[in-house]
Amino acid sequence: MYSSPPENLRLSAWVKLKTLLSQLDIQVSNSNTERC
């Protein structure tokens, strides 16, 4: 018995987006520290 309500799909998409944003933040901060 498996059901995927839109809430779960939205949540997983939000988690993926947040992880991508966090990775981008880390890359940006690393490049900024390299410049200094």
N, C-alpha and C positions, 0 to 999 in steps of 0.2 A: 504493500500500500504506500504509494509515493505521490505526493502532491506538492506543486511548487507555486505558492501564491505570489502575486506580483510584489508583495512586500519583501519577500526573501530575495527575489531577483534584484530589486532596487537596492537592498542592503548590500548584497555581494558586489554590485556595480560600484556602490559608494565606497566600499572597503578597497576595491581595486584602485579606484581613483585616488583615494587618500594615500595608499602605498606609493603610487606613481608620483604624487606630489611630494611626498616625503623624500623619495629618492632624488627627485629634481632639486629639492632644497639642499640635500647633502652635497650634490654635485656642485651647485652654485656656491655654497659656503666653501667647499674645497678649492674651487677656482679662485675665489676671493682671497683666501689665505695664501694661495700660491703667488698671487699678484703682490701681496705685501711681503 
